[in-house]
Amino acid sequence: MYLLPSQADKLEMINKLKVERAIHNLTQEELAQKVGVSRQTINSIEKNRYVPSTVLSLKISKIFNKPVNEIFELEKDD
């Protein structure tokens, strides 16, 4: 789906990364090492301060054996 810039500004990404890490008993550092980023990057994603690239999202989904959209999804602001 293509969004106009004004529409894209109203969308936020939410994620279940922290929940998935807990289920798989992984620390931020362990997940970071598995996907090739820093622990700070994982922390920033979990706190919704950083939106991961497509490649990073795919790597994370592969670790948890789930589709990307089960970990990351767009949420429209009211």
Secondary structure, DSSP 8 states (H G I E B T S, - for coil): ----HHHHTTEEEEE-HHHHHHHTT--HHHHHHHHTS-HHHHHHHHTTS----HHHHHHHHHHHTS-HHHHEEEEE--
